[in-house]
Amino acid sequence: MRHELSLTFGSRDVLQRIIQENTDRHLLLLAGSATDEGLLLLDVSGTPSIFTGGSLIKYVHTKAVKVGKDSLALITLP
């Protein structure tokens, strides 16, 4: 079974506001470093996108993994 995942990029302030306004969705905020700019927000809810731009990726399976104090998202693409 395939699912869809939506993503967008932005600053921490903007993406945190999106998260707070959409508590019914499973949103993951990802950062490559400690910066507050250029963060990635993934919507893995499997419902139509809330983003007016951004990208859409079709995937087969996702799994969240906790490594110490960090979390990783593993995504299986078709």
PAVEXVO-800862 format. One line per field, with one value per atom (N, C-alpha, C): residue number from 1; residue in three letters; atom name; x, y, z. Coordinates in Angstrom, 3 decimals, padded with zeros to 6 digits. Layout:
residues N
k <- c(NUM,...)
r <- c(ALA,...)
a <- c(CA,...)
c1 <- c(X,...)
c2 <- c(Y,...)
c3 <- c(Z,...)
end
This chain:
residues 78
k <- c(1,1,1,2,2,2,3,3,3,4,4,4,5,5,5,6,6,6,7,7,7,8,8,8,9,9,9,10,10,10,11,11,11,12,12,12,13,13,13,14,14,14,15,15,15,16,16,16,17,17,17,18,18,18,19,19,19,20,20,20,21,21,21,22,22,22,23,23,23,24,24,24,25,25,25,26,26,26,27,27,27,28,28,28,29,29,29,30,30,30,31,31,31,32,32,32,33,33,33,34,34,34,35,35,35,36,36,36,37,37,37,38,38,38,39,39,39,40,40,40,41,41,41,42,42,42,43,43,43,44,44,44,45,45,45,46,46,46,47,47,47,48,48,48,49,49,49,50,50,50,51,51,51,52,52,52,53,53,53,54,54,54,55,55,55,56,56,56,57,57,57,58,58,58,59,59,59,60,60,60,61,61,61,62,62,62,63,63,63,64,64,64,65,65,65,66,66,66,67,67,67,68,68,68,69,69,69,70,70,70,71,71,71,72,72,72,73,73,73,74,74,74,75,75,75,76,76,76,77,77,77,78,78,78)
r <- c(MET,MET,MET,ARG,ARG,ARG,HIS,HIS,HIS,GLU,GLU,GLU,LEU,LEU,LEU,SER,SER,SER,LEU,LEU,LEU,THR,THR,THR,PHE,PHE,PHE,GLY,GLY,GLY,SER,SER,SER,ARG,ARG,ARG,ASP,ASP,ASP,VAL,VAL,VAL,LEU,LEU,LEU,GLN,GLN,GLN,ARG,ARG,ARG,ILE,ILE,ILE,ILE,ILE,ILE,GLN,GLN,GLN,GLU,GLU,GLU,ASN,ASN,ASN,THR,THR,THR,ASP,ASP,ASP,ARG,ARG,ARG,HIS,HIS,HIS,LEU,LEU,LEU,LEU,LEU,LEU,LEU,LEU,LEU,LEU,LEU,LEU,ALA,ALA,ALA,GLY,GLY,GLY,SER,SER,SER,ALA,ALA,ALA,THR,THR,THR,ASP,ASP,ASP,GLU,GLU,GLU,GLY,GLY,GLY,LEU,LEU,LEU,LEU,LEU,LEU,LEU,LEU,LEU,LEU,LEU,LEU,ASP,ASP,ASP,VAL,VAL,VAL,SER,SER,SER,GLY,GLY,GLY,THR,THR,THR,PRO,PRO,PRO,SER,SER,SER,ILE,ILE,ILE,PHE,PHE,PHE,THR,THR,THR,GLY,GLY,GLY,GLY,GLY,GLY,SER,SER,SER,LEU,LEU,LEU,ILE,ILE,ILE,LYS,LYS,LYS,TYR,TYR,TYR,VAL,VAL,VAL,HIS,HIS,HIS,THR,THR,THR,LYS,LYS,LYS,ALA,ALA,ALA,VAL,VAL,VAL,LYS,LYS,LYS,VAL,VAL,VAL,GLY,GLY,GLY,LYS,LYS,LYS,ASP,ASP,ASP,SER,SER,SER,LEU,LEU,LEU,ALA,ALA,ALA,LEU,LEU,LEU,ILE,ILE,ILE,THR,THR,THR,LEU,LEU,LEU,PRO,PRO,PRO)
a <- c(N,CA,C,N,CA,C,N,CA,C,N,CA,C,N,CA,C,N,CA,C,N,CA,C,N,CA,C,N,CA,C,N,CA,C,N,CA,C,N,CA,C,N,CA,C,N,CA,C,N,CA,C,N,CA,C,N,CA,C,N,CA,C,N,CA,C,N,CA,C,N,CA,C,N,CA,C,N,CA,C,N,CA,C,N,CA,C,N,CA,C,N,CA,C,N,CA,C,N,CA,C,N,CA,C,N,CA,C,N,CA,C,N,CA,C,N,CA,C,N,CA,C,N,CA,C,N,CA,C,N,CA,C,N,CA,C,N,CA,C,N,CA,C,N,CA,C,N,CA,C,N,CA,C,N,CA,C,N,CA,C,N,CA,C,N,CA,C,N,CA,C,N,CA,C,N,CA,C,N,CA,C,N,CA,C,N,CA,C,N,CA,C,N,CA,C,N,CA,C,N,CA,C,N,CA,C,N,CA,C,N,CA,C,N,CA,C,N,CA,C,N,CA,C,N,CA,C,N,CA,C,N,CA,C,N,CA,C,N,CA,C,N,CA,C,N,CA,C,N,CA,C,N,CA,C,N,CA,C,N,CA,C,N,CA,C,N,CA,C,N,CA,C)
c1 <- c(000.850,000.000,000.893,000.580,001.343,000.624,001.398,000.889,001.554,001.096,001.716,002.226,003.307,003.864,004.144,003.720,003.920,005.066,005.796,006.883,007.009,007.566,007.848,009.051,009.644,010.809,010.475,011.175,010.962,011.726,011.472,012.113,011.368,012.015,011.400,010.091,010.059,008.848,007.663,007.874,006.789,006.310,007.249,006.879,006.233,006.680,006.045,004.599,004.340,002.969,002.089,002.626,001.881,001.563,002.523,002.313,001.215,001.262,000.271,-001.129,-001.230,-002.527,-003.099,-002.309,-002.736,-002.434,-002.959,-002.681,-003.307,-004.213,-004.847,-003.978,-002.841,-001.955,-000.688,-000.043,001.244,002.331,002.860,003.869,005.214,006.272,007.620,008.487,009.105,010.004,011.434,012.145,013.491,014.496,015.678,016.750,018.062,018.886,020.196,021.242,020.928,021.859,021.063,021.738,021.078,020.473,020.556,020.051,018.521,017.953,016.501,016.017,016.871,016.512,016.615,015.833,015.921,015.538,014.575,014.127,013.136,012.936,012.036,010.865,009.649,008.447,007.799,007.661,007.034,005.636,004.675,003.322,003.145,003.178,003.055,001.670,000.685,-000.682,-001.389,-000.917,-001.561,-002.858,-003.078,-004.270,-003.844,-004.796,-004.421,-003.562,-002.631,-001.652,-002.286,-001.713,-002.121,-001.234,-000.162,000.784,000.327,000.426,000.053,001.191,002.393,003.561,004.183,005.482,006.166,006.182,006.494,006.627,005.786,005.480,004.712,005.519,005.692,006.454,005.551,005.551,004.805,005.747,005.244,006.074,005.283,006.008,005.401,005.265,006.288,006.307,007.183,006.792,007.635,007.817,008.925,009.200,010.009,009.581,010.330,011.258,012.494,013.502,014.111,014.178,014.793,016.240,017.183,018.604,019.119,019.288,019.671,018.592,018.966,017.978,017.459,017.948,017.541,016.508,015.687,014.727,015.037,014.926,015.146,013.865,013.599,012.453,012.991,012.638,013.054,011.878,012.098,011.027,011.392,010.515,010.710,010.001,010.757,010.194,009.899,008.890,008.558,009.660)
c2 <- c(-001.177,000.000,001.236,002.196,003.440,004.517,005.395,006.533,007.788,008.928,010.179,010.929,011.637,012.453,013.816,014.859,016.232,016.843,017.745,018.403,019.842,020.638,022.031,022.457,023.568,024.100,025.467,025.885,027.211,027.418,028.556,028.872,028.165,028.034,027.373,028.056,029.382,030.110,029.777,029.814,029.546,028.097,027.159,025.746,025.380,025.979,025.733,026.221,027.337,027.851,026.872,026.306,025.311,024.099,023.646,022.497,022.800,023.981,024.360,024.495,024.910,025.093,023.795,022.724,021.462,020.282,020.346,019.305,017.959,017.932,016.684,015.878,016.423,015.762,015.268,014.307,013.807,014.562,015.624,016.490,016.282,016.162,015.980,017.147,017.830,018.938,018.409,018.544,017.998,019.109,018.982,019.955,019.212,019.731,019.138,019.651,020.744,021.327,022.120,022.876,023.623,024.939,025.239,026.510,026.549,027.742,027.908,028.222,028.173,028.462,027.195,027.118,026.012,024.668,024.639,023.389,022.709,021.425,020.626,020.170,020.358,019.886,018.822,017.611,016.500,016.274,016.094,015.715,014.266,013.365,011.930,011.422,012.307,011.966,011.102,011.132,010.364,010.989,012.248,012.974,014.050,014.646,015.689,016.785,017.297,018.260,019.549,020.088,021.401,022.489,022.113,023.065,023.506,024.803,025.297,025.117,024.978,024.697,023.424,023.351,022.183,021.034,019.864,018.683,017.551,016.605,015.431,014.206,013.281,012.063,010.873,009.912,008.681,007.701,007.039,006.114,004.864,003.830,002.554,002.402,002.802,002.553,003.597,003.988,004.854,004.234,004.579,004.100,005.163,005.517,006.467,005.672,006.123,005.446,006.466,006.132,006.999,006.542,007.465,007.180,008.188,007.763,008.704,009.749,011.016,012.090,012.536,011.907,012.253,011.258,011.715,010.849,010.845,009.690,009.546,009.059,009.492,009.009,008.190,006.920,006.032,005.894,006.190,006.195,005.217,004.258,003.309,003.833,004.125,004.621,003.454,003.606,002.507,002.288)
c3 <- c(000.000,000.000,000.000,-000.828,-000.887,-000.088,000.484,001.228,000.670,001.105,000.687,001.903,001.699,002.754,002.154,002.843,002.378,003.148,002.511,003.217,002.770,003.672,003.380,004.210,003.851,004.552,005.120,006.171,006.733,008.015,008.642,009.918,011.048,012.182,013.339,013.729,013.751,014.161,013.257,011.955,011.007,011.118,011.169,011.223,012.555,013.660,014.961,014.949,014.278,014.174,013.397,012.313,011.537,012.407,013.191,014.082,015.089,015.718,016.729,016.139,014.872,014.228,013.651,013.660,013.059,013.979,015.193,016.192,015.840,014.866,014.453,013.482,013.082,012.126,012.795,012.160,012.634,011.867,012.495,011.872,012.560,011.765,012.289,011.858,012.821,012.545,012.572,011.460,011.339,011.057,011.650,011.451,011.254,010.362,010.127,011.093,011.798,012.758,013.787,014.620,015.687,015.213,013.946,013.429,013.436,013.455,013.407,012.000,011.012,009.624,008.789,007.731,006.790,007.363,008.271,008.853,007.911,008.112,007.291,008.143,007.647,008.326,007.456,008.006,007.305,007.857,006.981,007.371,006.959,007.936,007.666,008.062,008.035,008.419,007.382,006.140,005.092,004.598,004.904,004.469,003.470,002.746,001.782,002.427,001.661,002.153,002.663,003.730,004.242,003.655,002.968,002.412,001.025,000.745,-000.575,-001.566,-001.059,-001.897,-001.375,-001.415,-000.877,-001.864,-001.385,-002.231,-001.684,-002.541,-002.174,-002.561,-001.631,-001.873,-001.603,-002.517,-002.288,-001.583,-000.525,000.226,000.584,000.956,001.292,002.805,003.570,005.011,005.701,006.906,007.724,009.098,009.736,011.086,011.812,013.021,013.851,014.761,014.864,015.689,016.628,017.911,018.921,019.115,018.936,019.123,020.135,021.374,022.429,022.587,022.499,022.595,021.232,020.163,018.801,018.277,017.351,016.671,015.182,014.578,013.148,012.498,011.301,010.522,009.368,009.329,008.246,007.287,006.013,005.018,003.904,003.634,002.541,001.310,000.266,-000.982,-001.915,-002.799,-003.722,-004.747)
end
